[in-house]
Amino acid sequence: SLIPIDVDDEAMDELYAVAASLLEEEDLFLQRTATTLTLQGDLEVDEDFEAMNEQFEDEAEEDDDTEFVEVLAEFEHKDQDYSVVRIANPFLLIAKQKEGTATDEYTLLEVDEADKISPMVEAQLEVEWGLQAQELPSVKSE
């Protein structure tokens, strides 16, 4: 069972450096972004990975929180095993440009904004790229 580590967790500072270094050996570049780590580089989609994901989706129950993942890197740090994984079903994070800041600064939408915007983003993805966007995960406020 995989347990995600929050990108803001203090342990992530050390883990990120190790994981980023391992992935750079494969010309993949890890970035700490809003709510998740983001990987840049030429990450090919393996046909076997796609086939296994489709089979997994067919077998999964609708209320099951299980995710199918591909392990990209594994390492040990302070006697603990860690993995960097790619989730088979990508998800969208919708953000807006911060007012009065540089053009590359964004903030995630609040729950009510996300609820209004998500259907429009999904529709636009379908129109522009023919993508059948899965329903965006609901945002929970704390």
Backbone as CSV, one residue per row, in Angstrom:
resi,resn,N_x,N_y,N_z,CA_x,CA_y,CA_z,C_x,C_y,C_z
1,SER,0.841,-1.174,0.000,0.000,0.000,0.000,0.888,1.241,0.000
2,LEU,0.554,2.183,-0.829,1.309,3.434,-0.926,0.650,4.508,-0.072
3,ILE,1.466,5.243,0.640,0.977,6.343,1.461,1.603,7.622,0.930
4,PRO,0.794,8.535,0.386,1.372,9.762,-0.174,1.942,10.669,0.909
5,ILE,2.972,11.400,0.531,3.576,12.386,1.418,3.197,13.755,0.894
6,ASP,2.631,14.578,1.742,2.213,15.915,1.354,3.424,16.725,0.896
7,VAL,3.260,17.503,-0.170,4.385,18.280,-0.697,4.882,19.321,0.301
8,ASP,4.047,19.688,1.277,4.456,20.661,2.287,5.046,20.012,3.534
9,ASP,5.073,18.686,3.582,5.630,17.961,4.715,7.125,18.260,4.835
10,GLU,7.624,18.439,6.052,9.042,18.736,6.265,9.945,17.655,5.677
11,ALA,9.517,16.411,5.721,10.319,15.307,5.190,10.505,15.431,3.678
12,MET,9.575,16.122,3.017,9.653,16.242,1.560,10.916,16.978,1.112
13,ASP,11.442,17.876,1.923,12.658,18.600,1.546,13.795,17.633,1.230
14,GLU,14.036,16.675,2.108,15.099,15.697,1.891,14.714,14.685,0.816
15,LEU,13.485,14.205,0.857,13.041,13.199,-0.098,13.029,13.741,-1.524
16,TYR,12.607,14.975,-1.669,12.553,15.596,-2.991,13.937,15.622,-3.633
17,ALA,14.955,16.008,-2.875,16.314,16.080,-3.421,16.788,14.715,-3.931
18,VAL,16.523,13.660,-3.171,16.934,12.320,-3.573,16.151,11.868,-4.812
19,ALA,14.836,12.032,-4.780,13.987,11.600,-5.901,14.329,12.383,-7.172
20,ALA,14.509,13.689,-7.047,14.829,14.512,-8.218,16.143,14.076,-8.844
21,SER,17.120,13.770,-8.013,18.422,13.332,-8.501,18.308,12.008,-9.267
22,LEU,17.552,11.062,-8.732,17.354,9.771,-9.404,16.668,9.936,-10.759
23,LEU,15.651,10.763,-10.802,14.890,10.939,-12.035,15.683,11.704,-13.089
24,GLU,16.560,12.612,-12.658,17.383,13.360,-13.612,18.298,12.431,-14.398
25,GLU,18.674,11.308,-13.814,19.487,10.318,-14.526,18.740,9.768,-15.745
26,GLU,17.418,9.855,-15.729,16.574,9.391,-16.837,16.061,10.561,-17.675
27,ASP,16.654,11.749,-17.502,16.224,12.978,-18.190,14.782,13.340,-17.868
28,LEU,14.382,13.084,-16.628,13.076,13.481,-16.118,13.319,14.473,-14.994
29,PHE,12.518,15.531,-14.952,12.769,16.606,-14.007,11.562,16.820,-13.105
30,LEU,11.794,16.648,-11.819,10.752,16.736,-10.803,10.641,18.174,-10.319
31,GLN,9.411,18.661,-10.214,9.177,20.013,-9.715,8.151,19.976,-8.598
32,ARG,8.386,20.808,-7.582,7.407,20.947,-6.500,6.402,21.996,-6.922
33,THR,5.197,21.552,-7.167,4.146,22.465,-7.594,2.997,22.419,-6.595
34,ALA,1.975,23.175,-6.864,0.879,23.447,-5.931,0.542,22.340,-4.936
35,THR,-0.097,21.286,-5.362,-0.536,20.251,-4.421,0.075,18.890,-4.699
36,THR,0.928,18.819,-5.692,1.532,17.548,-6.062,2.887,17.802,-6.709
37,LEU,3.691,16.775,-6.807,4.938,16.902,-7.548,4.598,16.752,-9.031
38,THR,5.306,17.481,-9.866,5.075,17.435,-11.304,6.345,16.962,-11.985
39,LEU,6.184,16.078,-12.938,7.319,15.523,-13.658,7.341,16.081,-15.069
40,GLN,8.505,16.588,-15.482,8.678,17.077,-16.846,9.719,16.227,-17.539
41,GLY,9.516,16.019,-18.813,10.453,15.238,-19.590,9.688,14.309,-20.517
42,ASP,10.430,13.518,-21.256,9.840,12.616,-22.226,9.497,11.299,-21.544
43,LEU,8.329,11.256,-20.946,7.858,10.074,-20.251,6.906,9.338,-21.178
44,GLU,7.392,8.272,-21.765,6.607,7.535,-22.739,5.480,6.771,-22.061
45,VAL,4.401,6.614,-22.812,3.282,5.820,-22.329,3.482,4.405,-22.846
46,ASP,3.746,3.517,-21.941,3.986,2.116,-22.271,2.651,1.451,-22.614
47,GLU,2.599,0.741,-23.741,1.357,0.072,-24.150,0.902,-0.938,-23.106
48,ASP,1.845,-1.639,-22.472,1.480,-2.595,-21.422,0.851,-1.869,-20.240
49,PHE,1.384,-0.686,-19.919,0.848,0.128,-18.836,-0.588,0.527,-19.152
50,GLU,-0.841,0.964,-20.394,-2.189,1.346,-20.805,-3.151,0.160,-20.716
51,ALA,-2.711,-0.995,-21.202,-3.558,-2.187,-21.185,-3.879,-2.611,-19.748
52,MET,-2.860,-2.589,-18.883,-3.092,-2.960,-17.482,-4.043,-1.971,-16.816
53,ASN,-3.906,-0.681,-17.127,-4.775,0.331,-16.552,-6.222,0.108,-16.983
54,GLU,-6.436,-0.188,-18.268,-7.791,-0.440,-18.745,-8.397,-1.658,-18.053
55,GLN,-7.610,-2.711,-17.887,-8.087,-3.908,-17.197,-8.407,-3.576,-15.740
56,PHE,-7.536,-2.796,-15.100,-7.743,-2.400,-13.711,-9.038,-1.611,-13.570
57,GLU,-9.269,-0.662,-14.499,-10.495,0.143,-14.450,-11.732,-0.725,-14.602
58,ASP,-11.660,-1.721,-15.482,-12.803,-2.613,-15.697,-13.128,-3.413,-14.437
59,GLU,-12.095,-3.775,-13.673,-12.284,-4.618,-12.490,-12.581,-3.827,-11.224
60,ALA,-12.211,-2.544,-11.220,-12.353,-1.732,-10.003,-13.818,-1.416,-9.724
61,GLU,-14.149,-1.395,-8.453,-15.487,-0.994,-8.059,-15.566,0.526,-8.087
62,GLU,-16.754,1.062,-8.388,-16.895,2.504,-8.519,-16.595,3.262,-7.232
63,ASP,-16.861,2.680,-6.090,-16.628,3.391,-4.832,-15.254,3.072,-4.247
64,ASP,-14.421,2.387,-5.000,-13.089,2.005,-4.544,-12.121,3.162,-4.756
65,ASP,-11.346,3.524,-3.735,-10.384,4.608,-3.830,-9.029,4.136,-4.347
66,THR,-8.921,2.895,-4.779,-7.671,2.336,-5.254,-7.264,2.994,-6.564
67,GLU,-5.987,3.323,-6.685,-5.441,3.913,-7.898,-4.421,2.965,-8.499
68,PHE,-4.402,2.869,-9.810,-3.394,2.092,-10.510,-2.215,3.020,-10.763
69,VAL,-1.012,2.583,-10.409,0.172,3.432,-10.561,1.287,2.683,-11.267
70,GLU,2.197,3.454,-11.853,3.424,2.922,-12.431,4.571,3.461,-11.585
71,VAL,5.428,2.580,-11.087,6.571,3.008,-10.279,7.646,3.539,-11.220
72,LEU,8.045,4.794,-11.002,9.067,5.429,-11.835,10.452,5.353,-11.208
73,ALA,10.501,5.377,-9.887,11.778,5.286,-9.177,11.513,4.778,-7.767
74,GLU,12.482,4.047,-7.234,12.411,3.566,-5.855,13.744,3.873,-5.194
75,PHE,13.683,4.237,-3.914,14.908,4.517,-3.187,14.681,4.326,-1.699
76,GLU,15.779,4.256,-0.971,15.723,4.133,0.482,16.342,5.385,1.077
77,HIS,15.705,5.897,2.114,16.208,7.081,2.808,15.947,6.905,4.297
78,LYS,16.999,6.978,5.080,16.891,6.799,6.531,16.136,5.516,6.876
79,ASP,16.563,4.414,6.268,16.008,3.076,6.517,14.525,2.939,6.177
80,GLN,14.014,3.795,5.311,12.618,3.724,4.875,12.597,3.651,3.347
81,ASP,11.756,2.777,2.792,11.620,2.651,1.346,10.609,3.663,0.828
82,TYR,10.937,4.286,-0.319,10.061,5.270,-0.960,9.950,4.953,-2.443
83,SER,8.858,5.377,-3.042,8.637,5.215,-4.476,8.110,6.521,-5.049
84,VAL,8.523,6.815,-6.266,7.929,7.903,-7.037,7.063,7.199,-8.066
85,VAL,5.778,7.525,-8.085,4.846,6.826,-8.963,4.096,7.798,-9.865
86,ARG,3.622,7.252,-10.967,2.747,8.007,-11.870,1.373,7.389,-11.741
87,ILE,0.383,8.203,-11.463,-0.996,7.732,-11.354,-1.529,7.536,-12.767
88,ALA,-2.154,6.403,-13.004,-2.637,6.066,-14.347,-3.690,7.056,-14.843
89,ASN,-4.591,7.452,-13.983,-5.631,8.400,-14.371,-5.242,9.793,-13.905
90,PRO,-4.736,10.604,-14.821,-4.331,11.946,-14.407,-5.531,12.752,-13.921
91,PHE,-5.251,13.758,-13.138,-6.310,14.622,-12.652,-5.938,16.062,-12.948
92,LEU,-6.938,16.902,-12.986,-6.721,18.307,-13.296,-6.716,19.135,-12.028
93,LEU,-5.792,20.066,-11.983,-5.783,21.083,-10.944,-6.052,22.402,-11.657
94,ILE,-7.125,23.053,-11.298,-7.493,24.285,-11.975,-7.088,25.454,-11.092
95,ALA,-6.364,26.385,-11.703,-5.857,27.537,-10.968,-6.147,28.810,-11.750
96,LYS,-5.981,29.932,-11.073,-6.128,31.223,-11.743,-4.908,32.068,-11.418
97,GLN,-4.630,33.014,-12.304,-3.486,33.889,-12.111,-3.728,34.777,-10.895
98,LYS,-2.692,34.893,-10.061,-2.805,35.757,-8.896,-2.853,37.205,-9.357
99,GLU,-3.741,37.973,-8.751,-3.861,39.382,-9.112,-2.635,40.157,-8.642
100,GLY,-2.138,41.033,-9.513,-1.028,41.904,-9.152,0.310,41.196,-9.032
101,THR,0.459,40.016,-9.654,1.730,39.285,-9.586,2.245,39.002,-10.986
102,ALA,3.417,38.406,-11.036,3.999,38.016,-12.315,3.064,37.052,-13.041
103,THR,3.199,36.973,-14.355,2.272,36.156,-15.152,2.387,34.664,-14.885
104,ASP,3.440,34.219,-14.202,3.585,32.787,-13.959,3.239,32.390,-12.522
105,GLU,2.493,33.229,-11.828,2.077,32.911,-10.465,0.574,32.652,-10.439
106,TYR,0.216,31.460,-9.911,-1.182,31.040,-9.899,-1.567,30.544,-8.515
107,THR,-2.858,30.528,-8.263,-3.395,29.976,-7.029,-4.548,29.033,-7.386
108,LEU,-4.680,27.948,-6.622,-5.776,27.009,-6.862,-7.108,27.672,-6.544
109,LEU,-8.145,27.252,-7.238,-9.473,27.818,-7.031,-10.054,27.391,-5.694
110,GLU,-10.885,28.254,-5.150,-11.644,27.906,-3.954,-12.717,26.890,-4.362
111,VAL,-13.297,26.208,-3.391,-14.264,25.138,-3.656,-15.416,25.615,-4.541
112,ASP,-16.037,26.746,-4.202,-17.187,27.212,-4.980,-16.791,27.585,-6.406
113,GLU,-15.603,28.177,-6.581,-15.121,28.505,-7.926,-14.868,27.239,-8.735
114,ALA,-14.233,26.252,-8.110,-13.917,24.998,-8.793,-15.193,24.283,-9.234
115,ASP,-16.218,24.305,-8.386,-17.483,23.664,-8.731,-18.119,24.307,-9.965
116,LYS,-17.957,25.630,-10.119,-18.532,26.338,-11.268,-17.693,26.152,-12.534
117,ILE,-16.383,26.168,-12.394,-15.471,26.159,-13.541,-15.212,24.759,-14.091
118,SER,-15.168,23.749,-13.238,-14.802,22.390,-13.669,-15.605,21.877,-14.863
119,PRO,-16.927,22.010,-14.877,-17.681,21.515,-16.046,-17.295,22.236,-17.340
120,MET,-16.984,23.526,-17.248,-16.587,24.276,-18.443,-15.220,23.812,-18.952
121,VAL,-14.300,23.532,-18.041,-12.975,23.045,-18.428,-13.098,21.672,-19.085
122,GLU,-13.893,20.787,-18.497,-14.104,19.466,-19.066,-14.696,19.564,-20.472
123,ALA,-15.679,20.439,-20.656,-16.305,20.612,-21.965,-15.296,21.143,-22.978
124,GLN,-14.457,22.077,-22.566,-13.453,22.645,-23.469,-12.414,21.599,-23.865
125,LEU,-12.006,20.763,-22.921,-11.069,19.688,-23.238,-11.655,18.746,-24.288
126,GLU,-12.926,18.440,-24.136,-13.580,17.544,-25.087,-13.665,18.189,-26.468
127,VAL,-13.997,19.481,-26.517,-14.110,20.188,-27.794,-12.748,20.298,-28.480
128,GLU,-11.734,20.737,-27.747,-10.426,20.996,-28.347,-9.646,19.733,-28.675
129,TRP,-9.697,18.736,-27.810,-8.858,17.566,-27.997,-9.629,16.254,-28.083
130,GLY,-10.930,16.321,-28.025,-11.712,15.097,-28.086,-11.549,14.238,-26.849
131,LEU,-11.131,14.860,-25.761,-10.910,14.108,-24.530,-12.208,13.968,-23.759
132,GLN,-12.430,12.791,-23.263,-13.552,12.555,-22.364,-13.004,12.708,-20.952
133,ALA,-12.985,13.906,-20.437,-12.418,14.153,-19.113,-13.250,13.453,-18.063
134,GLN,-12.560,12.713,-17.190,-13.286,12.074,-16.095,-13.721,13.178,-15.140
135,GLU,-14.717,12.914,-14.360,-15.201,13.925,-13.430,-14.073,14.346,-12.511
136,LEU,-13.916,15.644,-12.382,-12.857,16.155,-11.533,-13.133,15.818,-10.086
137,PRO,-12.081,15.510,-9.337,-12.306,15.207,-7.920,-12.836,16.448,-7.213
138,SER,-13.751,16.228,-6.291,-14.291,17.370,-5.569,-13.246,17.913,-4.608
139,VAL,-13.282,19.194,-4.427,-12.352,19.865,-3.530,-13.029,19.963,-2.174
140,LYS,-12.302,19.601,-1.138,-12.875,19.648,0.208,-12.215,20.759,0.982
141,SER,-12.997,21.616,1.587,-12.423,22.665,2.420,-12.257,22.139,3.834
142,GLU,-11.263,22.673,4.493,-10.997,22.189,5.866,-11.539,23.134,6.887
